[in-house]
Amino acid sequence: MRRSDGIALAFLAALAVASPLRAERPILAPVPAIDAAPGSKLETAIFAGGCYWGVEGVFSHVKGVHLAVSGFAGGPRDRKVDYERVSQGDTGFAESVRVTYDPRQVSYGTLLRIFFSVIADPTTLNYQGPDHGTQYRSALFPLNGEQDRAARAYLVQLGRSGLWEGPIVTRLERFTGFQDADDYHQNFLSKNPRHPYILRWDMPKLAALKTMFPALYRDRPSA
């Protein structure tokens, strides 16, 4: 980790302690009316929903998820970035998580439902919790026609559900590639459960997963 990364992370820790904001209120999203047809092999999905620590941390505790990797998506295909560069907010990239899952155990639609129930507020434009900027936008990156169909239908379904006060602003974006974040940022929640930011913003999400989706929760995170 570079010194500049350490400074940024120290700032996040201070913000977690000082911020008067509360963690997002979990809202049980509806069961998807349209889901992606399951395949017989492991599949991949990309989600952006604020700081990737919490997104990766929650998905790694979902049964059927084999791997969750923190990284960056949404920017130009041929541009190389890292945490420090994306944090400046002008690259087009968003902190994202690549989820590898077994569709025979958990469907893409169920992952969407978990995402909007306990991870990301779909009504906050370019921010989640204390983290502001386009790099913290909520976005979905369908990797095939089935995911695209299911994601588009689900965003419409969320908007019609009346569960959220504001309009749904989560973006559906073209996938241009995924870049892994540095090792320091991988499995951050499981490696740093007492970190001030994790305690304030991400542990409530993990607790909500266990409470709202008990049949899909597992204590041991994916590798």
Buried (B, 14 or more C-beta within 10 A) or exposed (E): EEEEBEEBBEEBBEBBEEEEEEBBEBBBBBEBEBBBEBEEEEBBBBBBBBBBBBBBBBBBBBBBBBBBBBBBBBBEEEBEBBBBBBBEBEBBBBBBBBBBBBBEBBBBBBBBBBBBBBBBBBBBBBBBBBBBBBBBBBBBBBBBEBBBBBBBBBBEBBBEEEBBEEEBBBBBBEBBBBBEBBEBBBBBBBEBEEBBBBBBBBBBBBBBBBEBBEEBBBEEBBE
